[in-house]
């Protein structure tokens, strides 16, 4: 065959069903008999999902207690207003009552209000390369950490940045006021962070035969920390450094200014906590360190149970119910319009 001469014929697509757009197609005819049942069906589905999720959420139990100035914490609140008192310890106790037993696993959270972890400059003020255990970044923090990259003696800070510097450092001890006396409520303080954070995103620098304090030798602690990073958990040597669970939980920034973060999980091995938290009175002993006056914030403790859907979050159930109502309203309007004007639209022509 000879060459095809340049021209319009050379650019003509092949004579195939695909290239000539002759493939069979389905063009649905949208009529009232098909559209209206679909709207009613979708309204029913959204309503059922909304009711189901709402019942699931309401099956969780939750108790919140704002301890910012509650009980004897008002003294500590006033004390923390003055920065010069930051290194001075202050403890307080608050009392809470559980009227209905919390069955199953119980989670202990601390909560903050009006603390904007989602501020862009705040979120950028960290060195992920340092937190993953790179030795070069341990002694030479990223410029993103400025001005929290060096301490007053000129030593590189580990971990550096505003996020780590502002870690929540209140600690809690929960006690159950049983008829026989006060009983310490055991809380699991390890394993509360995400698996990927604990094992991938945060690692201690390789130490060889050195101890953790020797690895971090030549670094300083963040400005508002009371302990160096290698001594955050004096009771468990494997929970120190950049892999400390409390540090990892804090470093995962919250999306909203009001948030809560996991502090511990009820250890249910021994009585009377085998089935959860029994009803009764409880006290929370608090080491009050984190100041909230400067940003007009509040602090709280949260006890809650969880379901497969999570904690008490009513957003998605309400969203489904509202969507169901809107779809149902549109369906009713379309039905009235169809009944009034008829199938052929003769009434509309008139």
FIVEX-894820 format. One record per residue (C-alpha): residue in three letters; residue number from 1; x, y, z. Coordinates in nm, 3 decimals. Layout:
+--------+-----+---------+---------+---------+
: residu : num :       x :       y :       z :
+--------+-----+---------+---------+---------+
:    ALA : NUM :       X :       Y :       Z :
...
+--------+-----+---------+---------+---------+
//
This chain:
+--------+-----+---------+---------+---------+
: residu : num :       x :       y :       z :
+--------+-----+---------+---------+---------+
:    UNK :   1 :   0.000 :   0.000 :   0.000 :
:    UNK :   2 :   0.118 :   0.348 :  -0.077 :
:    UNK :   3 :   0.160 :   0.627 :   0.167 :
:    UNK :   4 :  -0.149 :   0.820 :   0.268 :
:    UNK :   5 :  -0.120 :   1.167 :   0.136 :
:    UNK :   6 :  -0.133 :   1.443 :   0.394 :
:    UNK :   7 :  -0.471 :   1.606 :   0.420 :
:    UNK :   8 :  -0.807 :   1.572 :   0.593 :
:    UNK :   9 :  -0.831 :   1.196 :   0.525 :
:    UNK :  10 :  -0.502 :   1.128 :   0.707 :
:    UNK :  11 :  -0.647 :   1.265 :   1.030 :
:    UNK :  12 :  -0.975 :   1.076 :   1.008 :
:    UNK :  13 :  -1.028 :   0.832 :   1.302 :
:    UNK :  14 :  -1.066 :   0.463 :   1.227 :
:    UNK :  15 :  -1.409 :   0.343 :   1.133 :
:    UNK :  16 :  -1.467 :   0.156 :   1.460 :
:    UNK :  17 :  -1.757 :   0.167 :   1.706 :
:    UNK :  18 :  -1.532 :   0.308 :   1.979 :
:    UNK :  19 :  -1.364 :   0.583 :   1.781 :
:    UNK :  20 :  -1.679 :   0.675 :   1.594 :
:    UNK :  21 :  -1.879 :   0.677 :   1.923 :
:    UNK :  22 :  -2.128 :   0.415 :   1.814 :
:    UNK :  23 :  -2.103 :   0.200 :   2.128 :
:    UNK :  24 :  -2.438 :   0.109 :   2.280 :
:    UNK :  25 :  -2.535 :   0.346 :   2.559 :
:    UNK :  26 :  -2.806 :   0.364 :   2.820 :
:    UNK :  27 :  -2.981 :   0.696 :   2.858 :
:    UNK :  28 :  -3.218 :   0.679 :   3.156 :
:    UNK :  29 :  -3.545 :   0.865 :   3.126 :
:    UNK :  30 :  -3.597 :   1.061 :   3.448 :
:    UNK :  31 :  -3.967 :   1.041 :   3.521 :
:    UNK :  32 :  -4.169 :   1.087 :   3.835 :
:    UNK :  33 :  -4.218 :   0.711 :   3.859 :
:    UNK :  34 :  -3.842 :   0.660 :   3.889 :
:    UNK :  35 :  -3.719 :   0.978 :   4.061 :
:    UNK :  36 :  -3.974 :   1.005 :   4.344 :
:    UNK :  37 :  -3.929 :   0.648 :   4.476 :
:    UNK :  38 :  -3.552 :   0.703 :   4.470 :
:    UNK :  39 :  -3.584 :   1.019 :   4.683 :
:    UNK :  40 :  -3.811 :   0.846 :   4.935 :
:    UNK :  41 :  -3.577 :   0.545 :   4.948 :
:    UNK :  42 :  -3.270 :   0.764 :   5.014 :
:    UNK :  43 :  -3.457 :   0.958 :   5.283 :
:    UNK :  44 :  -3.547 :   0.628 :   5.452 :
:    UNK :  45 :  -3.188 :   0.496 :   5.433 :
:    UNK :  46 :  -3.040 :   0.818 :   5.579 :
:    UNK :  47 :  -3.301 :   0.821 :   5.856 :
:    UNK :  48 :  -3.230 :   0.459 :   5.953 :
:    UNK :  49 :  -2.853 :   0.522 :   5.956 :
:    UNK :  50 :  -2.900 :   0.838 :   6.162 :
:    UNK :  51 :  -3.119 :   0.666 :   6.422 :
:    UNK :  52 :  -2.884 :   0.366 :   6.441 :
:    UNK :  53 :  -2.575 :   0.584 :   6.490 :
:    UNK :  54 :  -2.756 :   0.805 :   6.740 :
:    UNK :  55 :  -2.853 :   0.504 :   6.952 :
:    UNK :  56 :  -2.495 :   0.376 :   6.928 :
:    UNK :  57 :  -2.352 :   0.709 :   7.044 :
:    UNK :  58 :  -2.600 :   0.739 :   7.329 :
:    UNK :  59 :  -2.502 :   0.394 :   7.455 :
:    UNK :  60 :  -2.160 :   0.532 :   7.555 :
:    UNK :  61 :  -2.110 :   0.677 :   7.902 :
:    UNK :  62 :  -1.913 :   0.993 :   7.957 :
:    UNK :  63 :  -1.830 :   1.210 :   8.257 :
:    UNK :  64 :  -1.652 :   1.546 :   8.230 :
:    UNK :  65 :  -1.513 :   1.755 :   8.513 :
:    UNK :  66 :  -1.363 :   2.101 :   8.467 :
:    UNK :  67 :  -1.089 :   2.120 :   8.730 :
:    UNK :  68 :  -0.933 :   2.454 :   8.628 :
:    UNK :  69 :  -1.045 :   2.621 :   8.950 :
:    UNK :  70 :  -1.243 :   2.338 :   9.110 :
:    UNK :  71 :  -1.189 :   2.211 :   9.462 :
:    UNK :  72 :  -0.849 :   2.304 :   9.597 :
:    UNK :  73 :  -0.718 :   2.371 :   9.242 :
:    UNK :  74 :  -0.809 :   2.739 :   9.269 :
:    UNK :  75 :  -0.490 :   2.791 :   9.473 :
:    UNK :  76 :  -0.279 :   2.630 :   9.202 :
:    UNK :  77 :  -0.461 :   2.827 :   8.933 :
:    UNK :  78 :  -0.363 :   3.153 :   9.099 :
:    UNK :  79 :  -0.009 :   3.028 :   9.156 :
:    UNK :  80 :   0.041 :   2.940 :   8.789 :
:    UNK :  81 :  -0.049 :   3.295 :   8.683 :
:    UNK :  82 :   0.303 :   3.400 :   8.781 :
:    UNK :  83 :   0.575 :   3.258 :   8.553 :
:    UNK :  84 :   0.829 :   3.278 :   8.836 :
:    UNK :  85 :   0.635 :   3.000 :   9.013 :
:    UNK :  86 :   0.662 :   2.760 :   8.720 :
:    UNK :  87 :   0.920 :   2.537 :   8.892 :
:    UNK :  88 :   0.731 :   2.525 :   9.221 :
:    UNK :  89 :   0.514 :   2.213 :   9.261 :
:    UNK :  90 :   0.144 :   2.246 :   9.331 :
:    UNK :  91 :  -0.107 :   1.969 :   9.394 :
:    UNK :  92 :  -0.481 :   1.968 :   9.437 :
:    UNK :  93 :  -0.773 :   1.726 :   9.460 :
:    UNK :  94 :  -1.115 :   1.723 :   9.299 :
:    UNK :  95 :  -1.406 :   1.491 :   9.370 :
:    UNK :  96 :  -1.643 :   1.339 :   9.116 :
:    UNK :  97 :  -1.937 :   1.103 :   9.144 :
:    UNK :  98 :  -2.035 :   0.820 :   8.909 :
:    UNK :  99 :  -2.406 :   0.747 :   8.948 :
:    UNK : 100 :  -2.416 :   0.457 :   8.701 :
:    UNK : 101 :  -2.134 :   0.205 :   8.667 :
:    UNK : 102 :  -1.909 :   0.239 :   8.360 :
:    UNK : 103 :  -1.907 :  -0.111 :   8.212 :
:    UNK : 104 :  -1.627 :  -0.242 :   7.994 :
:    UNK : 105 :  -1.312 :  -0.058 :   7.900 :
:    UNK : 106 :  -1.292 :   0.293 :   8.049 :
:    UNK : 107 :  -1.068 :   0.561 :   7.901 :
:    UNK : 108 :  -0.922 :   0.853 :   8.095 :
:    UNK : 109 :  -0.865 :   1.173 :   7.894 :
:    UNK : 110 :  -0.743 :   1.521 :   7.973 :
:    UNK : 111 :  -0.905 :   1.805 :   7.783 :
:    UNK : 112 :  -0.813 :   2.160 :   7.692 :
:    UNK : 113 :  -1.033 :   2.444 :   7.574 :
:    UNK : 114 :  -0.927 :   2.743 :   7.364 :
:    UNK : 115 :  -0.580 :   2.598 :   7.294 :
:    UNK : 116 :  -0.514 :   2.635 :   6.920 :
:    UNK : 117 :  -0.282 :   2.352 :   6.825 :
:    UNK : 118 :  -0.395 :   2.401 :   6.464 :
:    UNK : 119 :  -0.212 :   2.733 :   6.423 :
:    UNK : 120 :   0.016 :   2.692 :   6.120 :
:    UNK : 121 :   0.328 :   2.844 :   6.276 :
:    UNK : 122 :   0.276 :   2.635 :   6.589 :
:    UNK : 123 :   0.237 :   2.314 :   6.387 :
:    UNK : 124 :   0.552 :   2.388 :   6.185 :
:    UNK : 125 :   0.759 :   2.452 :   6.499 :
:    UNK : 126 :   0.908 :   2.102 :   6.527 :
:    UNK : 127 :   1.185 :   1.890 :   6.379 :
:    UNK : 128 :   1.053 :   1.556 :   6.256 :
:    UNK : 129 :   1.402 :   1.446 :   6.155 :
:    UNK : 130 :   1.514 :   1.496 :   6.516 :
:    UNK : 131 :   1.213 :   1.305 :   6.651 :
:    UNK : 132 :   1.282 :   1.011 :   6.420 :
:    UNK : 133 :   1.623 :   0.970 :   6.583 :
:    UNK : 134 :   1.869 :   1.125 :   6.337 :
:    UNK : 135 :   2.184 :   1.215 :   6.528 :
:    UNK : 136 :   2.273 :   1.510 :   6.303 :
:    UNK : 137 :   1.943 :   1.679 :   6.388 :
:    UNK : 138 :   1.977 :   1.594 :   6.757 :
:    UNK : 139 :   2.262 :   1.844 :   6.796 :
:    UNK : 140 :   2.161 :   2.071 :   6.503 :
:    UNK : 141 :   1.784 :   2.130 :   6.522 :
:    UNK : 142 :   1.592 :   2.262 :   6.223 :
:    UNK : 143 :   1.539 :   2.636 :   6.187 :
:    UNK : 144 :   1.167 :   2.565 :   6.203 :
:    UNK : 145 :   1.216 :   2.526 :   6.579 :
:    UNK : 146 :   1.321 :   2.889 :   6.629 :
:    UNK : 147 :   1.316 :   3.036 :   6.892 :
:    UNK : 148 :   1.286 :   2.705 :   7.078 :
:    UNK : 149 :   1.597 :   2.546 :   6.926 :
:    UNK : 150 :   1.849 :   2.630 :   7.201 :
:    UNK : 151 :   1.829 :   2.671 :   7.577 :
:    UNK : 152 :   1.964 :   2.963 :   7.780 :
:    UNK : 153 :   2.308 :   2.798 :   7.790 :
:    UNK : 154 :   2.323 :   2.767 :   7.412 :
:    UNK : 155 :   2.270 :   2.390 :   7.409 :
:    UNK : 156 :   2.048 :   2.239 :   7.137 :
:    UNK : 157 :   1.704 :   2.155 :   7.272 :
:    UNK : 158 :   1.571 :   1.801 :   7.241 :
:    UNK : 159 :   1.292 :   1.786 :   7.145 :
:    UNK : 160 :   1.289 :   2.132 :   6.991 :
:    UNK : 161 :   1.000 :   2.352 :   6.879 :
:    UNK : 162 :   0.689 :   2.512 :   7.023 :
:    UNK : 163 :   0.482 :   2.192 :   7.010 :
:    UNK : 164 :   0.714 :   1.994 :   7.235 :
:    UNK : 165 :   0.785 :   2.297 :   7.454 :
:    UNK : 166 :   0.415 :   2.337 :   7.538 :
:    UNK : 167 :   0.353 :   1.973 :   7.631 :
:    UNK : 168 :   0.067 :   1.917 :   7.874 :
:    UNK : 169 :   0.241 :   1.824 :   8.200 :
:    UNK : 170 :  -0.039 :   1.782 :   8.455 :
:    UNK : 171 :  -0.048 :   1.433 :   8.605 :
:    UNK : 172 :  -0.340 :   1.250 :   8.764 :
:    UNK : 173 :  -0.407 :   0.980 :   9.021 :
:    UNK : 174 :  -0.761 :   0.841 :   9.031 :
:    UNK : 175 :  -0.894 :   0.692 :   9.356 :
:    UNK : 176 :  -1.217 :   0.505 :   9.428 :
:    UNK : 177 :  -1.386 :   0.580 :   9.759 :
:    UNK : 178 :  -1.495 :   0.225 :   9.840 :
:    UNK : 179 :  -1.687 :   0.140 :  10.161 :
:    UNK : 180 :  -1.370 :  -0.025 :  10.292 :
:    UNK : 181 :  -1.153 :   0.278 :  10.215 :
:    UNK : 182 :  -0.972 :   0.455 :   9.934 :
:    UNK : 183 :  -0.863 :   0.228 :   9.646 :
:    UNK : 184 :  -0.615 :   0.333 :   9.378 :
:    UNK : 185 :  -0.766 :   0.298 :   9.030 :
:    UNK : 186 :  -0.498 :   0.133 :   8.810 :
:    UNK : 187 :  -0.444 :   0.300 :   8.472 :
:    UNK : 188 :  -0.242 :   0.163 :   8.182 :
:    UNK : 189 :  -0.009 :   0.446 :   8.082 :
:    UNK : 190 :   0.165 :   0.270 :   7.794 :
:    UNK : 191 :   0.023 :   0.174 :   7.457 :
:    UNK : 192 :  -0.196 :   0.485 :   7.438 :
:    UNK : 193 :  -0.035 :   0.624 :   7.122 :
:    UNK : 194 :  -0.084 :   0.522 :   6.761 :
:    UNK : 195 :   0.117 :   0.217 :   6.652 :
:    UNK : 196 :   0.266 :   0.399 :   6.351 :
:    UNK : 197 :   0.371 :   0.692 :   6.570 :
:    UNK : 198 :   0.531 :   0.472 :   6.834 :
:    UNK : 199 :   0.719 :   0.242 :   6.595 :
:    UNK : 200 :   0.782 :   0.450 :   6.283 :
:    UNK : 201 :   0.743 :   0.825 :   6.327 :
:    UNK : 202 :   0.920 :   0.858 :   6.664 :
:    UNK : 203 :   1.244 :   0.680 :   6.746 :
:    UNK : 204 :   1.529 :   0.735 :   6.987 :
:    UNK : 205 :   1.876 :   0.789 :   6.840 :
:    UNK : 206 :   2.074 :   0.467 :   6.809 :
:    UNK : 207 :   2.271 :   0.429 :   7.129 :
:    UNK : 208 :   2.499 :   0.130 :   7.076 :
:    UNK : 209 :   2.617 :   0.044 :   7.425 :
:    UNK : 210 :   2.539 :   0.387 :   7.568 :
:    UNK : 211 :   2.258 :   0.466 :   7.809 :
:    UNK : 212 :   1.982 :   0.705 :   7.709 :
:    UNK : 213 :   2.122 :   0.994 :   7.920 :
:    UNK : 214 :   2.456 :   0.947 :   7.744 :
:    UNK : 215 :   2.286 :   0.960 :   7.403 :
:    UNK : 216 :   2.121 :   1.292 :   7.489 :
:    UNK : 217 :   2.436 :   1.433 :   7.649 :
:    UNK : 218 :   2.506 :   1.780 :   7.516 :
:    UNK : 219 :   2.139 :   1.868 :   7.469 :
:    UNK : 220 :   1.910 :   2.075 :   7.688 :
:    UNK : 221 :   1.551 :   2.029 :   7.793 :
:    UNK : 222 :   1.277 :   2.254 :   7.654 :
:    UNK : 223 :   1.225 :   2.584 :   7.833 :
:    UNK : 224 :   0.909 :   2.491 :   8.027 :
:    UNK : 225 :   0.992 :   2.126 :   8.095 :
:    UNK : 226 :   1.064 :   2.011 :   8.447 :
:    UNK : 227 :   1.248 :   1.695 :   8.335 :
:    UNK : 228 :   1.483 :   1.612 :   8.046 :
:    UNK : 229 :   1.342 :   1.396 :   7.767 :
:    UNK : 230 :   1.537 :   1.087 :   7.878 :
:    UNK : 231 :   1.375 :   1.093 :   8.225 :
:    UNK : 232 :   1.006 :   1.150 :   8.147 :
:    UNK : 233 :   0.901 :   0.817 :   8.299 :
:    UNK : 234 :   1.115 :   0.722 :   8.601 :
:    UNK : 235 :   0.914 :   0.400 :   8.649 :
:    UNK : 236 :   0.971 :   0.254 :   8.301 :
:    UNK : 237 :   1.305 :   0.296 :   8.123 :
:    UNK : 238 :   1.154 :   0.181 :   7.792 :
:    UNK : 239 :   0.908 :   0.473 :   7.796 :
:    UNK : 240 :   1.164 :   0.753 :   7.782 :
:    UNK : 241 :   1.311 :   0.970 :   7.513 :
:    UNK : 242 :   1.125 :   1.047 :   7.193 :
:    UNK : 243 :   0.915 :   0.729 :   7.228 :
:    UNK : 244 :   0.745 :   0.840 :   7.548 :
:    UNK : 245 :   0.371 :   0.782 :   7.501 :
:    UNK : 246 :   0.261 :   1.109 :   7.661 :
:    UNK : 247 :   0.498 :   1.302 :   7.435 :
:    UNK : 248 :   0.380 :   1.118 :   7.123 :
:    UNK : 249 :   0.013 :   1.177 :   7.208 :
:    UNK : 250 :   0.076 :   1.549 :   7.258 :
:    UNK : 251 :   0.279 :   1.584 :   6.938 :
:    UNK : 252 :  -0.020 :   1.474 :   6.728 :
:    UNK : 253 :  -0.184 :   1.816 :   6.699 :
:    UNK : 254 :  -0.558 :   1.857 :   6.740 :
:    UNK : 255 :  -0.767 :   2.003 :   6.459 :
:    UNK : 256 :  -0.988 :   2.217 :   6.684 :
:    UNK : 257 :  -0.919 :   2.449 :   6.980 :
:    UNK : 258 :  -1.130 :   2.235 :   7.215 :
:    UNK : 259 :  -0.993 :   1.881 :   7.232 :
:    UNK : 260 :  -0.913 :   1.590 :   7.456 :
:    UNK : 261 :  -0.617 :   1.351 :   7.453 :
:    UNK : 262 :  -0.580 :   1.005 :   7.598 :
:    UNK : 263 :  -0.404 :   0.983 :   7.934 :
:    UNK : 264 :  -0.467 :   0.621 :   8.035 :
:    UNK : 265 :  -0.690 :   0.315 :   8.012 :
:    UNK : 266 :  -0.845 :   0.132 :   8.305 :
:    UNK : 267 :  -0.655 :  -0.184 :   8.399 :
:    UNK : 268 :  -0.928 :  -0.440 :   8.467 :
:    UNK : 269 :  -0.729 :  -0.733 :   8.606 :
:    UNK : 270 :  -0.825 :  -0.694 :   8.972 :
:    UNK : 271 :  -1.142 :  -0.632 :   9.171 :
:    UNK : 272 :  -1.343 :  -0.414 :   9.195 :
:    UNK : 273 :  -1.255 :  -0.298 :   8.841 :
:    UNK : 274 :  -1.293 :  -0.625 :   8.652 :
:    UNK : 275 :  -1.618 :  -0.513 :   8.491 :
:    UNK : 276 :  -1.529 :  -0.145 :   8.469 :
:    UNK : 277 :  -1.567 :   0.146 :   8.709 :
:    UNK : 278 :  -1.827 :   0.081 :   8.979 :
:    UNK : 279 :  -2.073 :   0.351 :   9.076 :
:    UNK : 280 :  -1.968 :   0.569 :   9.367 :
:    UNK : 281 :  -1.746 :   0.860 :   9.460 :
:    UNK : 282 :  -1.399 :   0.916 :   9.320 :
:    UNK : 283 :  -1.121 :   1.162 :   9.383 :
:    UNK : 284 :  -0.857 :   1.283 :   9.139 :
:    UNK : 285 :  -0.521 :   1.390 :   9.280 :
:    UNK : 286 :  -0.370 :   1.638 :   9.035 :
:    UNK : 287 :  -0.015 :   1.763 :   8.997 :
:    UNK : 288 :  -0.114 :   2.106 :   8.866 :
:    UNK : 289 :   0.156 :   2.234 :   8.629 :
:    UNK : 290 :   0.001 :   2.348 :   8.301 :
:    UNK : 291 :  -0.103 :   2.718 :   8.303 :
:    UNK : 292 :  -0.414 :   2.819 :   8.108 :
:    UNK : 293 :  -0.467 :   3.179 :   8.221 :
:    UNK : 294 :  -0.254 :   3.324 :   7.940 :
:    UNK : 295 :  -0.485 :   3.197 :   7.664 :
:    UNK : 296 :  -0.814 :   3.209 :   7.862 :
:    UNK : 297 :  -0.832 :   2.832 :   7.853 :
:    UNK : 298 :  -0.990 :   2.564 :   8.066 :
:    UNK : 299 :  -0.877 :   2.216 :   8.173 :
:    UNK : 300 :  -1.088 :   1.908 :   8.230 :
:    UNK : 301 :  -1.071 :   1.536 :   8.293 :
:    UNK : 302 :  -1.295 :   1.300 :   8.097 :
:    UNK : 303 :  -1.397 :   0.946 :   8.181 :
:    UNK : 304 :  -1.568 :   0.763 :   7.897 :
:    UNK : 305 :  -1.650 :   0.429 :   7.744 :
:    UNK : 306 :  -1.621 :   0.365 :   7.371 :
:    UNK : 307 :  -1.813 :   0.172 :   7.107 :
:    UNK : 308 :  -1.711 :   0.063 :   6.756 :
:    UNK : 309 :  -1.814 :   0.415 :   6.647 :
:    UNK : 310 :  -1.590 :   0.587 :   6.902 :
:    UNK : 311 :  -1.693 :   0.819 :   7.183 :
:    UNK : 312 :  -1.983 :   1.059 :   7.224 :
:    UNK : 313 :  -1.981 :   1.243 :   6.892 :
:    UNK : 314 :  -2.326 :   1.340 :   6.767 :
:    UNK : 315 :  -2.215 :   1.512 :   6.447 :
:    UNK : 316 :  -2.254 :   1.221 :   6.204 :
:    UNK : 317 :  -2.591 :   1.095 :   6.339 :
:    UNK : 318 :  -2.735 :   1.447 :   6.329 :
:    UNK : 319 :  -2.590 :   1.500 :   5.981 :
:    UNK : 320 :  -2.767 :   1.185 :   5.856 :
:    UNK : 321 :  -3.096 :   1.287 :   6.017 :
:    UNK : 322 :  -3.081 :   1.640 :   5.876 :
:    UNK : 323 :  -2.996 :   1.503 :   5.530 :
:    UNK : 324 :  -3.288 :   1.263 :   5.556 :
:    UNK : 325 :  -3.527 :   1.546 :   5.641 :
:    UNK : 326 :  -3.401 :   1.759 :   5.350 :
:    UNK : 327 :  -3.436 :   1.474 :   5.101 :
:    UNK : 328 :  -3.784 :   1.395 :   5.232 :
:    UNK : 329 :  -3.884 :   1.761 :   5.201 :
:    UNK : 330 :  -3.764 :   1.774 :   4.839 :
:    UNK : 331 :  -3.946 :   1.449 :   4.766 :
:    UNK : 332 :  -4.272 :   1.586 :   4.907 :
:    UNK : 333 :  -4.239 :   1.910 :   4.707 :
:    UNK : 334 :  -4.174 :   1.715 :   4.387 :
:    UNK : 335 :  -4.468 :   1.486 :   4.462 :
:    UNK : 336 :  -4.704 :   1.781 :   4.513 :
:    UNK : 337 :  -4.578 :   1.946 :   4.195 :
:    UNK : 338 :  -4.625 :   1.625 :   3.998 :
:    UNK : 339 :  -4.977 :   1.569 :   4.135 :
:    UNK : 340 :  -5.075 :   1.928 :   4.061 :
:    UNK : 341 :  -4.942 :   1.957 :   3.706 :
:    UNK : 342 :  -4.990 :   1.595 :   3.603 :
:    UNK : 343 :  -4.774 :   1.363 :   3.402 :
:    UNK : 344 :  -4.826 :   1.540 :   3.069 :
:    UNK : 345 :  -4.776 :   1.888 :   3.211 :
:    UNK : 346 :  -5.106 :   2.009 :   3.066 :
:    UNK : 347 :  -5.181 :   2.215 :   3.375 :
:    UNK : 348 :  -4.840 :   2.378 :   3.345 :
:    UNK : 349 :  -4.912 :   2.469 :   2.980 :
:    UNK : 350 :  -5.237 :   2.631 :   3.084 :
+--------+-----+---------+---------+---------+
//
